[in-house]
Amino acid sequence: PTSAPTSNLTNNPTNNPTSKPTSAPTSTLTNNPTSYSTSAPSVGSNWSACASDESMVRVELLTDNNGSETTWELKNGDNVLLQDGPFADNFVQQLYTKEICVSKSACLSMMIVDTYGDGICCEVGKGSYKIFVDGVLQKSGGEFQSSETTQIRDCQPTTGPVPFPTALPVTAAPVSNPTSAPTSTLTNNPTSNPTSTLTNNPTSNPTSASTSTLTSNPTSNPTSHPTSAPTSMLTNNSTRNPTSSPTSTPTSKLTNNPPSNPPS
C-alpha cells in the first residue's frame, strides 16, 4: 500500500500506473545472466540436477528475425522427449533454452526445421542453435535449408554382444556324378563281370598257328645256293686246290731218292 496521505494537496496528479506488474524475481542467482530473455523457465536448472544414471541435455536456440518459421524436437529413438517452437516474429533475435534429464543409454537425435527453407542464418538475422550434454557442447549450427538432423548419441543394442560364430564343419567334396538309383530287385550276380578263373600272367599276342613238333633251336637264314654233295668217305685233311693239268705218265721203275721239288 502507499504511504498515508499528506495533509496538503499536491499541485499535480501522479503519473499513470504501469500497465502490467513486472515479473517476480528468481529465487536463485545465475552465474552469468543471458543476453536475451528466455521464453519459459528451463525444464532443469543445472547440470547436477539429474540422477546418477541420467544426463542433462540442454538446447539453446537463438532465432533469426522470423521466429515463426522455426521449430525443433529432441528424440530418444522414435519418442519425442522435448520440443519447442514456432517462435514469435518480433523481427528481433531472441534466445530460447530448454533442458531435460535423459537416460545415459538414450539414443538421442535433434531435428530443427525452418518452413521457409532458408535456415536461421544468415539471410534475416544470424540465428543459431547449440546442443549440450552434461555441459559439453555436442553440436552448433544455423546454416541449413529446410531441416537439419543431428545424431547426438548412437543407439545402443538392446541385447548382448553377438558371439563369434562357430566354425562350420568341413564336409568332403561331393562326387562329380551321382550314383545311379538302386534297383528294386536283387541280382544273383554282381553288376561287374568277374573272370571265372584266375590266370597267372596274361598271354602275349597269340601266334598264327601252333606247330606239331617243337624245334630245339630255330634255323639260321637259308644260304643263297645249296652246298655241294657230301663225299662218301672222310679225309684226314682237306685236299689242296687241284692242279691245272694232270701229271706226266709214271715211270715203270722206282727211283732211289724222291725229287727235291715235287711236280706242281
Number of C-alpha atoms within 10 A of each C-alpha: 3 4 5 6 7 7 6 6 8 8 6 6 7 7 6 6 7 7 6 6 7 7 6 6 7 7 6 6 8 10 6 6 8 9 8 11 11 16 13 9 11 15 14 16 14 15 17 14 13 18 12 9 10 17 22 23 26 23 25 17 27 22 30 28 21 21 22 17 22 24 18 20 17 23 18 19 13 10 10 13 16 17 16 16 16 16 17 17 15 13 13 13 20 21 18 21 19 20 21 22 21 19 15 15 16 17 18 23 20 21 15 23 22 21 14 13 13 18 27 31 19 14 12 16 16 16 23 19 20 16 20 19 21 16 14 11 13 15 15 15 15 22 18 16 15 16 18 16 13 15 14 20 15 12 14 10 8 7 6 7 7 6 6 6 6 6 6 6 6 6 6 6 6 7 7 6 6 7 7 6 6 7 7 6 6 8 8 6 8 8 7 6 7 9 7 6 6 8 8 6 6 7 7 6 6 7 7 6 6 8 8 6 6 8 8 6 6 7 7 6 6 7 7 6 6 7 7 6 6 7 7 6 6 8 8 6 6 7 7 6 6 8 9 7 7 8 9 7 6 7 7 6 6 8 8 6 6 8 8 6 6 6 8 9
